[in-house]
Amino acid sequence: MRATFHHSDTESHNVKTFWFETPESLRYTAGQYTEITLPHDNPDNRGIKRWSTLSSSPTEKLLAISSEYAGDENTSSFKRALFNLEAGAQVDLAQAMGDFVLPKDTSTRLIFVGLGIGVTPFRSIFKWLADNDEQRDITFIHSVATEDDIIFQNIFDEAHQHATIVVEDPSDTWGGERGQLTAQMILGIGKPDSDTLIYLSGAQDYLERLQRDMLREGVKQHQIVTDFFPGYSKS
Ligand SMILES: Cc1cc2nc3c(=O)[nH]c(=O)nc-3n(C[C@H](O)[C@H](O)[C@H](O)COP(=O)(O)OP(=O)(O)OC[C@H]3O[C@@H](n4cnc5c(N)ncnc54)[C@H](O)[C@@H]3O)c2cc1C
């Protein structure tokens, strides 16, 4: 579907949310993703398409994606074009897809874990919950590199959702959780029982490691729901 760039919001030093208007509304469920096609001059060999979560909620009038700008010499031509979009520019959005969405059973206990920019589907889901005045039993953990990488706090506040923020490399004044997020930390904070679902979203390699460690700790495969972001790496 053709979409027109409307405006962007700066979420942090390297993350922006890009808002688009569409002639008719795109049908999607909070937490799903799309593929965006952004034609631009001299595309590099990584091309003009990217998968992206819809960080907006279906309750919002405009559609949004939120993206991170690495800013290093390997930054793709796609990211440069995205971060330089001008109002009125046209992109294409594929049909929304994916099962990283709330379970139908509203009583299921949930643990949400967003790694860095992997927090985007949770923005969509918490905004949807707030707009529908719906409460779920959710333990939410957001892991970031530094305090400057914390984003969407206003949305989580609006949903009355406490976020346990784990900062990998915090300043001396940081009073919260610190260190690299491990499976043991997630299980210690979330205390899942055998029916709890654990949603993990973020860089693929890091997520795969967390998932493997959780299985070793006794979590069952069917309890883990993942949204892998390839293209970002974290060792
Ligand atoms: C289901 C799904 C949902 C997603 N949702 C989001 C989302 O909400 N937000 C989001 O930002 N991304 C999301 N992604 C990831 C997105 O599709 C891109 O892979 C990611 O943003 C990286 O973009 P980029 O390739 O333009 O790399 P850049 O952002 O330009 O680069 C990222 C980093 O990786 C390095 N790098 C990556 N590939 C190469 C390469 N081939 N050669 C050299 N260096 C490289 C760069 O140097 C840089 O440090 C999602 C992916 C999937 C599959």
The ligand as an SDF file (V2000), in Angstrom:
LIG
                    3D

 53 58  0  0  0  0  0  0  0  0999 V2000
   10.2050   -8.7680   11.9570 C   0  0  0  0  0  0  0  0  0  0  0  0
   11.2290   -7.6420   11.9830 C   0  0  0  0  0  0  0  0  0  0  0  0
   10.9440   -6.4600   12.6370 C   0  0  0  0  0  0  0  0  0  0  0  0
   11.8830   -5.4290   12.6700 C   0  0  0  0  0  0  0  0  0  0  0  0
   11.5640   -4.2600   13.3000 N   0  0  0  0  0  0  0  0  0  0  0  0
   12.4610   -3.2590   13.3420 C   0  0  0  0  0  0  0  0  0  0  0  0
   12.1340   -2.0330   13.9910 C   0  0  0  0  0  0  0  0  0  0  0  0
   11.0480   -1.8410   14.5440 O   0  0  0  0  0  0  0  0  0  0  0  0
   13.0760   -1.0610   14.0000 N   0  0  0  0  0  0  0  0  0  0  0  0
   14.2990   -1.2410   13.4040 C   0  0  0  0  0  0  0  0  0  0  0  0
   15.1200   -0.2930   13.4540 O   0  0  0  0  0  0  0  0  0  0  0  0
   14.6260   -2.3630   12.8010 N   0  0  0  0  0  0  0  0  0  0  0  0
   13.7340   -3.3900   12.7520 C   0  0  0  0  0  0  0  0  0  0  0  0
   14.0610   -4.5610   12.1100 N   0  0  0  0  0  0  0  0  0  0  0  0
   15.4100   -4.7080   11.5220 C   0  0  0  0  0  0  0  0  0  0  0  0
   15.4860   -4.0110   10.1570 C   0  0  0  0  0  0  0  0  0  0  0  0
   14.8010   -4.7520    9.1850 O   0  0  0  0  0  0  0  0  0  0  0  0
   16.9530   -3.8300    9.7300 C   0  0  0  0  0  0  0  0  0  0  0  0
   17.5500   -5.0970    9.5700 O   0  0  0  0  0  0  0  0  0  0  0  0
   17.7680   -3.0400   10.7400 C   0  0  0  0  0  0  0  0  0  0  0  0
   17.1000   -1.8330   11.0320 O   0  0  0  0  0  0  0  0  0  0  0  0
   19.1510   -2.7460   10.1970 C   0  0  0  0  0  0  0  0  0  0  0  0
   18.9970   -1.8470    9.1320 O   0  0  0  0  0  0  0  0  0  0  0  0
   20.0780   -1.6600    7.9950 P   0  0  0  0  0  0  0  0  0  0  0  0
   20.2840   -2.9610    7.2840 O   0  0  0  0  0  0  0  0  0  0  0  0
   19.6310   -0.5280    7.1500 O   0  0  0  0  0  0  0  0  0  0  0  0
   21.4210   -1.4060    8.7630 O   0  0  0  0  0  0  0  0  0  0  0  0
   21.9370   -0.1040    9.5200 P   0  0  0  0  0  0  0  0  0  0  0  0
   20.9170    0.3160   10.5510 O   0  0  0  0  0  0  0  0  0  0  0  0
   22.4110    0.9280    8.5840 O   0  0  0  0  0  0  0  0  0  0  0  0
   23.1640   -0.7380   10.2610 O   0  0  0  0  0  0  0  0  0  0  0  0
   23.0480   -1.4180   11.5020 C   0  0  0  0  0  0  0  0  0  0  0  0
   24.4330   -1.7940   12.0080 C   0  0  0  0  0  0  0  0  0  0  0  0
   24.8380   -3.0380   11.4290 O   0  0  0  0  0  0  0  0  0  0  0  0
   25.9860   -2.9000   10.6020 C   0  0  0  0  0  0  0  0  0  0  0  0
   25.6560   -3.6730    9.3840 N   0  0  0  0  0  0  0  0  0  0  0  0
   24.4760   -4.3100    9.1600 C   0  0  0  0  0  0  0  0  0  0  0  0
   24.5000   -4.9660    7.9930 N   0  0  0  0  0  0  0  0  0  0  0  0
   25.7020   -4.7370    7.4380 C   0  0  0  0  0  0  0  0  0  0  0  0
   26.3010   -5.1490    6.2440 C   0  0  0  0  0  0  0  0  0  0  0  0
   25.6800   -5.9320    5.3620 N   0  0  0  0  0  0  0  0  0  0  0  0
   27.5160   -4.6930    5.9790 N   0  0  0  0  0  0  0  0  0  0  0  0
   28.1380   -3.9050    6.8540 C   0  0  0  0  0  0  0  0  0  0  0  0
   27.6070   -3.5030    8.0420 N   0  0  0  0  0  0  0  0  0  0  0  0
   26.4200   -3.9100    8.3320 C   0  0  0  0  0  0  0  0  0  0  0  0
   26.1340   -1.3860   10.4020 C   0  0  0  0  0  0  0  0  0  0  0  0
   27.4940   -1.0170   10.3560 O   0  0  0  0  0  0  0  0  0  0  0  0
   25.4960   -0.7940   11.6470 C   0  0  0  0  0  0  0  0  0  0  0  0
   26.3790   -0.6990   12.7280 O   0  0  0  0  0  0  0  0  0  0  0  0
   13.1380   -5.6030   12.0530 C   0  0  0  0  0  0  0  0  0  0  0  0
   13.4170   -6.7920   11.3890 C   0  0  0  0  0  0  0  0  0  0  0  0
   12.4880   -7.8040   11.3490 C   0  0  0  0  0  0  0  0  0  0  0  0
   12.7970   -9.0700   10.6000 C   0  0  0  0  0  0  0  0  0  0  0  0
  1  2  1  0
  2  3  1  0
  2 52  2  0
  3  4  2  0
  4  5  1  0
  4 50  1  0
  5  6  2  0
  6  7  1  0
  6 13  1  0
  7  8  2  0
  7  9  1  0
  9 10  1  0
 10 11  2  0
 10 12  1  0
 12 13  2  0
 13 14  1  0
 14 15  1  0
 14 50  1  0
 15 16  1  0
 16 17  1  0
 16 18  1  0
 18 19  1  0
 18 20  1  0
 20 21  1  0
 20 22  1  0
 22 23  1  0
 23 24  1  0
 24 25  2  0
 24 26  1  0
 24 27  1  0
 27 28  1  0
 28 29  2  0
 28 30  1  0
 28 31  1  0
 31 32  1  0
 32 33  1  0
 33 34  1  0
 33 48  1  0
 34 35  1  0
 35 36  1  0
 35 46  1  0
 36 37  1  0
 36 45  1  0
 37 38  2  0
 38 39  1  0
 39 40  1  0
 39 45  2  0
 40 41  1  0
 40 42  2  0
 42 43  1  0
 43 44  2  0
 44 45  1  0
 46 47  1  0
 46 48  1  0
 48 49  1  0
 50 51  2  0
 51 52  1  0
 52 53  1  0
M  END
$$$$
